[in-house]
Amino acid sequence: MTPPGPGDLAALAPTPEWAEALRAAPRRLFVPDIAWTVDDGLLDRNADPQTWQAAVDGDGAILTQIDDGETTLTATSPWTARDWTSSCSAPAMVLDFLNLLDPYDGDQVLEIGTGTGWTAGVLSARLGADRVTSVEVDERVAAQARANLERAGLAPRLVVGEGAAGWPASAPYDRVHVTCGVREVPYAWVEQTRPGGVIVLPWTPNGIGNGPKARLTVTGDRAVGRFPGGEAAYMLLRAQRPRRPPIRGQVRESTARVDPRRLTRAGRGLSVALAGMLPGVYVGGGDRSDGSHAVVLRELSGPSHAIATRPVEGGEAAVEQQGPRNLWDQAETAYLTWVGWGEPGVERFGLTVAPQGQHAWLDTPDNRIPELEN
């Protein structure tokens, strides 16, 4: 059974202010006739209006574009697409981020990633359309969002442009609401936010998959904050998509000191520690269909790669590394460092964004997590 979603606002437990805004910008006005979900496959409002409506009223993400619009949505095309590139996010996740944003009456809000226009509509209903600026990189997506918002009777400022650059013409902002995964927080967002203002975003240092929700407060020349409210999986900011150049170099074989399962099962605290010590490196893995267990590491913008595989029968894990960096050796060092800190959970970590870039920290902003040398 599909969990109750925006068709049952009580199930989402929004505050009265957000409940009113959600009613004023109902999700059904922002979902196209042809869309797709993992559970239901292709949605066709004209051919099967009941399934379409059930998906709209449910609490799942609805996919609206793949491959930047170059590939048509069909029942099977999302599974073979290069990338999923636009969607209408799950209502509970949207509400989580809006609660983290916590705008005050009169706040100016910059949104990065208009998508279908739904969250821009909810923000406009809550604060007034003249208080909302939303930036979308894809012209076709932006045009559809504009039509959706017009249908809802809402008219925030919509900008077609690169979200990483923000929109300085309407700055300063009191809140920045980011609806795409972010590997590195663009400093432009900090520059365009008033001191004391807040930036909320899905932090995705791995470049793919889940990452913690981040809430940063601008202190002047930097933004500082922690990771409240669990994880989120969002499509990556297009300007930050991994380049993944070809893997180069001879394979170097060795044996792991640390069982790969220790890394994959350690929890979100280790994930943030790894992101701090190994920035720009994807770390992932798990059980394979043959019963073995593997951890894969890949530079997002470099040629290095590593894989550590624990065999089905147990025993020592075999390691293969390529490229200039010994990524598995570095991952073992990072894991053992985290263990030496007492295996802190994600709630003890934070993120700072400064003119020089971003860095993670443990407990206090002055306790910066050191990057491991290549």
Secondary structure as the mmCIF struct_conf table of DSSP 4:
data_model
#
loop_
_struct_conf.conf_type_id
_struct_conf.id
_struct_conf.beg_label_comp_id
_struct_conf.beg_label_asym_id
_struct_conf.beg_label_seq_id
_struct_conf.end_label_comp_id
_struct_conf.end_label_asym_id
_struct_conf.end_label_seq_id
HELX_LH_PP_P HELX_LH_PP_P1 THR A 2 PRO A 3
STRN STRN1 PRO A 4 PRO A 4
TURN_TY1_P TURN_TY1_P1 PRO A 6 GLY A 7
BEND BEND1 ASP A 8 ASP A 8
HELX_RH_AL_P HELX_RH_AL_P1 LEU A 9 LEU A 12
HELX_RH_AL_P HELX_RH_AL_P2 PRO A 16 ALA A 24
BEND BEND2 ALA A 25 ALA A 25
HELX_RH_3T_P HELX_RH_3T_P1 ARG A 27 PHE A 30
BEND BEND3 VAL A 31 VAL A 31
BEND BEND4 ASP A 33 ASP A 33
STRN STRN2 ILE A 34 THR A 37
TURN_TY1_P TURN_TY1_P2 VAL A 38 ASP A 40
STRN STRN3 GLY A 41 ASP A 44
TURN_TY1_P TURN_TY1_P3 ARG A 45 ALA A 47
HELX_RH_AL_P HELX_RH_AL_P3 PRO A 49 ASP A 57
STRN STRN4 GLY A 58 GLY A 58
BEND BEND5 ASP A 59 GLY A 60
STRN STRN5 ILE A 62 ILE A 66
HELX_RH_3T_P HELX_RH_3T_P2 ASP A 67 GLY A 69
TURN_TY1_P TURN_TY1_P4 GLU A 70 GLU A 70
STRN STRN6 THR A 71 THR A 71
BEND BEND6 ALA A 75 THR A 76
HELX_RH_AL_P HELX_RH_AL_P4 SER A 77 THR A 80
BEND BEND7 ARG A 82 ARG A 82
STRN STRN7 TRP A 84 CYS A 88
HELX_RH_AL_P HELX_RH_AL_P5 PRO A 91 LEU A 101
HELX_LH_PP_P HELX_LH_PP_P2 PRO A 103 TYR A 104
TURN_TY1_P TURN_TY1_P5 ASP A 105 GLY A 106
STRN STRN8 VAL A 109 ILE A 112
TURN_TY1_P TURN_TY1_P6 GLY A 115 THR A 116
BEND BEND8 GLY A 117 GLY A 117
HELX_RH_AL_P HELX_RH_AL_P6 TRP A 118 LEU A 127
HELX_RH_3T_P HELX_RH_3T_P3 ALA A 129 ARG A 131
STRN STRN9 VAL A 132 GLU A 136
BEND BEND9 VAL A 137 VAL A 137
HELX_RH_AL_P HELX_RH_AL_P7 GLU A 139 ARG A 151
TURN_TY1_P TURN_TY1_P7 ALA A 152 GLY A 153
STRN STRN10 ARG A 157 VAL A 160
BEND BEND10 GLY A 161 GLY A 161
HELX_RH_3T_P HELX_RH_3T_P4 GLY A 163 ALA A 165
HELX_RH_3T_P HELX_RH_3T_P5 PRO A 168 SER A 170
STRN STRN11 TYR A 173 VAL A 178
BEND BEND11 CYS A 180 CYS A 180
STRN STRN12 GLY A 181 VAL A 182
BEND BEND12 ARG A 183 GLU A 184
HELX_RH_AL_P HELX_RH_AL_P8 TYR A 187 GLU A 191
TURN_TY1_P TURN_TY1_P8 GLN A 192 GLN A 192
STRN STRN13 THR A 193 PRO A 202
STRN STRN14 TRP A 203 TRP A 203
TURN_TY1_P TURN_TY1_P9 PRO A 205 ASN A 206
BEND BEND13 GLY A 207 GLY A 209
STRN STRN15 ASN A 210 VAL A 218
BEND BEND14 GLY A 220 ASP A 221
STRN STRN16 ALA A 223 ARG A 226
BEND BEND15 GLY A 229 GLY A 229
STRN STRN17 GLU A 231 ALA A 233
HELX_LH_PP_P HELX_LH_PP_P3 MET A 235 MET A 235
STRN STRN18 LEU A 236 LEU A 236
HELX_LH_PP_P HELX_LH_PP_P4 LEU A 237 LEU A 237
HELX_RH_3T_P HELX_RH_3T_P6 ARG A 238 GLN A 240
HELX_LH_PP_P HELX_LH_PP_P5 PRO A 245 ILE A 247
BEND BEND16 GLY A 249 GLY A 249
STRN STRN19 ARG A 252 THR A 255
BEND BEND17 ARG A 257 VAL A 258
HELX_RH_AL_P HELX_RH_AL_P9 PRO A 260 THR A 264
TURN_TY1_P TURN_TY1_P10 ARG A 265 ARG A 265
BEND BEND18 ALA A 266 ALA A 266
HELX_RH_AL_P HELX_RH_AL_P10 ARG A 268 MET A 277
BEND BEND19 LEU A 278 LEU A 278
TURN_TY1_P TURN_TY1_P11 PRO A 279 GLY A 280
STRN STRN20 VAL A 281 ASP A 287
TURN_TY1_P TURN_TY1_P12 SER A 289 ASP A 290
BEND BEND20 GLY A 291 GLY A 291
STRN STRN21 HIS A 293 GLU A 299
BEND BEND21 LEU A 300 PRO A 303
STRN STRN22 HIS A 305 ARG A 310
TURN_TY1_P TURN_TY1_P13 VAL A 312 GLU A 313
BEND BEND22 GLY A 315 GLY A 315
HELX_LH_PP_P HELX_LH_PP_P6 GLU A 316 ALA A 317
STRN STRN23 ALA A 318 GLN A 322
BEND BEND23 GLY A 323 ARG A 325
HELX_RH_AL_P HELX_RH_AL_P11 LEU A 327 GLY A 340
TURN_TY1_P TURN_TY1_P14 TRP A 341 GLY A 342
HELX_RH_3T_P HELX_RH_3T_P7 VAL A 346 ARG A 348
STRN STRN24 PHE A 349 ALA A 354
TURN_TY1_P TURN_TY1_P15 PRO A 355 GLN A 356
STRN STRN25 GLY A 357 LEU A 362
BEND BEND24 ASP A 363 THR A 364
TURN_TY1_P TURN_TY1_P16 PRO A 365 ASP A 366
BEND BEND25 ASN A 367 ASN A 367
STRN STRN26 ARG A 368 ARG A 368
HELX_LH_PP_P HELX_LH_PP_P7 ILE A 369 GLU A 373
#
